[in-house]
Amino acid sequence: MLVIKVIWSSCLLVIFLIWSGEAFAGELSERLANFPQWEKLTSVQPASGDLIYPEWMAGSWQVTSTLVDLAAPLAPDIVTPGFEGNRRQLNQPVSFVVRFVKAQPHISSLKIFPQIDYKFQSLVADRAFNSLNLARAYLGDEAVLSVKVDPDSPNRQITFLRSSRQLVSIVTARATETVSDSKFITTEVFQQLFKGGSRPYLNSVESTTAYHKLLTTNPAIEADQVTAVYLSPQDPDYFKAGSRPAALYRYRLEFVPVQMPNIQKE
C-alpha cells in the first residue's frame, strides 16, 4: 500500500506555471472541460530550464488539496493498482505548506555573463521544500526521509523513503495556456520510477492545472487540477491502453497566504 500511495501522491509534486511551450489556444481549457474523456497530449514541448511563476504567486502558502473525483476510463479491463483504495480519499482535504522564491543566478552564469543585470529575477518553486511537505502530508513524516533536486536539472528529483526506497520523477514535457492576467493553465508530463520494491515500477503522469487568482485572501488562489496516469511500455497492457490514461484524479486546490521568513533560492 505504501508503494501505491507514493505513486499516487507524487502526481501532485508538480503544481507549476510554465513560461514556455504555449499550447494551442483553448486546448487545455477544453481538456479540463472534457474530463474524463482524455487522450495523451501532443502539443507539449520538451522540458528545459526551471519553471517560472507569475509574481502574484510569490511567498509562502498553506495549500489544501481535496480529491473531488476520480475515473478509470479503461475499467474493468485495466485498473491501476490502488485505484479502488484511493476512493477513500474522496472529499478528504490534505494540507501542506509550499513557497515560491526568487531564483538566484547560478555561479556559472555569473562567470559567463557578468554584464547581465540579475536584479529582475524569476519566481520559481522551492522544489525540495514543496515536494517534501507534500509527500509527508500524504505518507507521514517518518515515511519520507528527504527530497533532492538534481543540481544540474530542476526537472529531475528523487524522493528518499524508508527502507532504501526511492521515487525518481523526471519532467519530460510541458505546455501552458494564458487565459487572463489572473488565470492560467499549465500541463507537465513526467516519468515516475519507484525503486526499492520487489521490482521497479514505471509509469507516465500528466498533471494539468488551472490556477485562478481571487480577490480574497482566504483563499487567495484556487486551482482545478487533473492528474492522468498512463501505462509504461513495460506494462503488459500498454498496447491495449493505447493513448488513453488508465486512471484520472481531479483535485480542488486552495492557497492561503502564510507568513514565513523570506527565502532566496540558491
C-alpha positions as CSV (number, residue, x, y, z in Angstrom):
1,M,0.0,0.0,0.0
2,L,2.9,2.3,0.7
3,V,4.1,1.9,-2.9
4,I,0.6,2.8,-4.3
5,K,0.3,5.8,-2.1
6,V,3.7,7.1,-3.1
7,I,3.0,6.7,-6.8
8,W,-0.4,8.4,-6.4
9,S,0.6,11.2,-4.2
10,S,3.6,12.1,-6.2
11,C,1.3,13.1,-9.0
12,L,0.8,16.3,-7.0
13,L,4.5,17.1,-6.8
14,V,4.4,19.3,-9.8
15,I,2.0,22.2,-9.4
16,F,3.8,24.7,-11.6
17,L,3.3,27.5,-14.2
18,I,5.3,27.0,-17.3
19,W,6.9,30.0,-19.0
20,S,7.3,28.4,-22.5
21,G,5.7,25.7,-24.6
22,E,2.5,27.6,-25.3
23,A,-0.4,25.3,-26.1
24,F,-2.8,25.8,-28.9
25,A,-5.5,28.4,-27.9
26,G,-8.1,26.9,-25.7
27,E,-6.7,23.3,-25.9
28,L,-6.0,22.9,-22.1
29,S,-9.2,24.7,-21.1
30,E,-11.2,22.3,-23.4
31,R,-9.2,19.4,-21.9
32,L,-10.3,20.2,-18.4
33,A,-13.9,20.7,-19.5
34,N,-14.0,17.3,-21.2
35,F,-12.9,15.3,-18.1
36,P,-12.8,12.3,-18.1
37,Q,-12.7,11.9,-21.9
38,W,-8.9,12.3,-22.3
39,E,-6.1,11.2,-24.7
40,K,-2.4,11.9,-24.5
41,L,-1.4,15.5,-25.3
42,T,0.6,16.0,-28.5
43,S,1.2,19.8,-28.2
44,V,3.6,19.7,-25.3
45,Q,7.2,20.8,-25.7
46,P,10.3,19.2,-24.3
47,A,11.0,20.5,-20.8
48,S,14.0,22.8,-20.5
49,G,15.2,25.0,-17.6
50,D,13.2,25.9,-14.5
51,L,9.5,26.7,-14.3
52,I,8.6,30.4,-13.9
53,Y,5.6,31.5,-11.9
54,P,3.7,34.8,-12.0
55,E,4.6,37.4,-9.4
56,W,1.2,37.1,-7.7
57,M,2.3,33.6,-6.5
58,A,5.3,34.9,-4.6
59,G,5.7,33.9,-1.0
60,S,4.5,31.0,1.2
61,W,1.1,29.3,1.0
62,Q,-0.9,26.9,3.0
63,V,-2.4,24.6,0.3
64,T,-5.4,22.5,0.9
65,S,-5.8,19.7,-1.7
66,T,-9.0,17.8,-1.9
67,L,-9.7,14.8,-4.2
68,V,-13.1,15.6,-5.7
69,D,-13.4,13.0,-8.5
70,L,-11.6,10.0,-10.0
71,A,-12.1,7.8,-13.0
72,A,-10.8,4.6,-14.5
73,P,-11.5,5.0,-18.3
74,L,-10.3,1.5,-19.2
75,A,-12.1,-0.4,-16.4
76,P,-12.9,-3.2,-15.9
77,D,-10.2,-4.5,-18.3
78,I,-7.4,-2.3,-16.9
79,V,-7.4,-0.7,-13.4
80,T,-4.2,0.7,-11.9
81,P,-3.0,-0.7,-8.5
82,G,-4.6,1.1,-5.6
83,F,-7.3,2.9,-7.7
84,E,-10.2,1.5,-5.7
85,G,-8.4,2.1,-2.4
86,N,-8.0,5.8,-3.4
87,R,-11.7,6.2,-3.3
88,R,-11.4,6.5,0.4
89,Q,-9.5,9.8,-0.2
90,L,-12.5,11.4,-1.8
91,N,-13.5,14.7,-0.2
92,Q,-10.8,14.3,2.4
93,P,-8.7,17.5,2.5
94,V,-4.9,17.3,2.9
95,S,-2.9,20.4,3.8
96,F,0.7,21.4,3.4
97,V,2.9,24.5,3.0
98,V,4.6,25.5,-0.2
99,R,6.7,28.5,-1.2
100,F,7.8,30.4,-4.3
101,V,11.0,32.3,-4.2
102,K,13.3,34.5,-6.4
103,A,15.8,32.4,-8.3
104,Q,19.5,33.2,-7.9
105,P,21.7,33.1,-10.9
106,H,24.0,30.0,-11.0
107,I,27.7,30.7,-10.3
108,S,28.5,29.5,-13.9
109,S,26.1,32.1,-15.3
110,L,27.8,34.9,-13.3
111,K,31.2,33.9,-14.8
112,I,29.9,33.6,-18.4
113,F,27.5,36.6,-18.3
114,P,28.9,39.1,-15.7
115,Q,27.4,42.0,-17.6
116,I,23.8,40.9,-17.1
117,D,21.7,42.7,-14.5
118,Y,20.2,40.0,-12.4
119,K,18.1,42.4,-10.4
120,F,14.9,41.2,-12.0
121,Q,15.0,37.5,-11.0
122,S,12.4,35.0,-12.0
123,L,10.0,33.5,-9.5
124,V,10.4,29.7,-9.1
125,A,9.2,27.0,-6.8
126,D,11.3,25.9,-3.9
127,R,11.1,22.3,-5.2
128,A,12.8,20.4,-2.5
129,F,10.8,22.2,0.3
130,N,7.4,21.9,-1.5
131,S,7.8,18.2,-2.5
132,L,9.0,17.2,0.9
133,N,6.0,18.8,2.6
134,L,3.6,17.3,0.1
135,A,5.0,13.8,0.4
136,R,4.9,13.9,4.2
137,A,1.4,15.2,4.2
138,Y,0.2,12.1,2.4
139,L,2.6,9.5,3.7
140,G,3.6,10.7,7.1
141,D,6.8,12.3,8.4
142,E,8.5,9.0,9.2
143,A,7.9,7.5,5.8
144,V,9.6,10.3,3.8
145,L,13.3,11.0,4.6
146,S,14.2,13.7,2.2
147,V,13.8,15.2,-1.3
148,K,16.8,16.1,-3.5
149,V,16.6,18.1,-6.7
150,D,19.3,17.5,-9.3
151,P,21.7,20.5,-9.1
152,D,22.2,20.2,-12.9
153,S,18.5,20.0,-13.8
154,P,15.4,21.3,-11.9
155,N,13.3,18.8,-13.9
156,R,14.7,15.8,-12.1
157,Q,14.2,15.0,-8.4
158,I,14.4,12.0,-6.1
159,T,12.2,11.3,-3.0
160,F,14.0,9.1,-0.5
161,L,11.8,6.9,1.5
162,R,12.3,4.4,4.4
163,S,13.8,1.0,3.7
164,S,16.1,2.4,1.0
165,R,13.2,3.1,-1.4
166,Q,13.2,5.9,-3.9
167,L,10.8,7.7,-6.2
168,V,12.5,9.3,-9.2
169,S,10.5,11.9,-11.0
170,I,11.7,13.4,-14.3
171,V,9.7,16.2,-16.1
172,T,9.9,15.5,-19.8
173,A,7.4,17.9,-21.4
174,R,5.2,20.9,-20.6
175,A,2.8,23.4,-22.0
176,T,0.8,26.5,-20.8
177,E,-2.2,28.4,-21.8
178,T,-2.8,32.0,-20.6
179,V,-6.4,32.8,-20.1
180,S,-6.2,36.3,-18.4
181,D,-4.0,38.2,-16.0
182,S,-5.5,36.3,-13.1
183,K,-5.9,32.8,-14.7
184,F,-3.6,30.4,-16.4
185,I,-3.5,26.7,-17.2
186,T,-0.4,24.5,-17.2
187,T,0.5,20.9,-18.1
188,E,3.5,18.9,-17.2
189,V,4.3,15.4,-18.3
190,F,6.8,13.4,-16.3
191,Q,8.1,9.9,-15.8
192,Q,8.0,8.2,-12.4
193,L,10.2,5.3,-11.4
194,F,9.7,3.7,-8.0
195,K,12.8,1.7,-6.9
196,G,13.4,-0.5,-3.9
197,G,10.4,-2.8,-4.0
198,S,10.3,-6.4,-5.3
199,R,10.6,-4.9,-8.8
200,P,10.9,-1.3,-10.2
201,Y,7.6,0.3,-11.1
202,L,7.5,2.8,-14.0
203,N,4.7,4.9,-15.4
204,S,3.9,8.2,-17.1
205,V,2.0,11.0,-15.5
206,E,0.4,14.2,-16.8
207,S,-0.7,17.0,-14.4
208,T,-2.9,19.7,-15.8
209,T,-3.8,22.6,-13.6
210,A,-5.9,25.8,-14.0
211,Y,-5.0,28.5,-11.5
212,H,-7.2,31.4,-10.6
213,K,-6.2,34.5,-8.6
214,L,-9.1,35.6,-6.4
215,L,-10.0,39.0,-4.9
216,T,-10.0,37.5,-1.4
217,T,-7.2,36.3,0.8
218,N,-8.8,33.2,2.2
219,P,-8.2,31.6,-0.2
220,A,-6.2,33.9,-2.4
221,I,-5.8,31.4,-5.2
222,E,-7.9,28.4,-6.3
223,A,-7.0,25.7,-8.8
224,D,-8.6,22.9,-10.6
225,Q,-6.1,20.0,-11.2
226,V,-6.4,16.7,-13.0
227,T,-3.7,14.1,-12.8
228,A,-3.7,11.4,-15.5
229,V,-1.7,8.1,-15.1
230,Y,-0.6,6.3,-18.3
231,L,0.8,2.8,-18.5
232,S,4.5,2.5,-19.3
233,P,5.8,0.5,-22.3
234,Q,6.9,-2.2,-19.9
235,D,3.3,-2.9,-18.8
236,P,1.7,-5.9,-20.5
237,D,-1.5,-3.9,-21.1
238,Y,0.4,-0.9,-22.7
239,F,-0.7,-1.5,-26.3
240,K,-4.3,-2.3,-25.1
241,A,-4.5,1.1,-23.4
242,G,-3.1,3.0,-26.4
243,S,-3.1,6.7,-25.8
244,R,-5.7,6.7,-23.1
245,P,-5.0,7.1,-19.4
246,A,-5.6,4.2,-17.0
247,A,-6.5,6.5,-14.1
248,L,-7.7,10.1,-13.6
249,Y,-7.7,12.1,-10.4
250,R,-9.3,15.5,-10.0
251,Y,-8.4,17.8,-7.2
252,R,-9.5,21.2,-5.8
253,L,-6.6,23.3,-4.5
254,E,-6.9,26.3,-2.3
255,F,-4.0,28.6,-1.5
256,V,-4.0,30.8,1.7
257,P,-1.0,33.1,2.3
258,V,1.1,32.4,5.4
259,Q,3.9,34.4,7.0
260,M,7.4,32.8,6.8
261,P,10.9,34.2,6.6
262,N,11.9,35.4,3.1
263,I,13.9,32.7,1.3
264,Q,16.2,33.2,-1.7
265,K,16.6,30.2,-3.9
266,E,20.3,29.4,-4.5
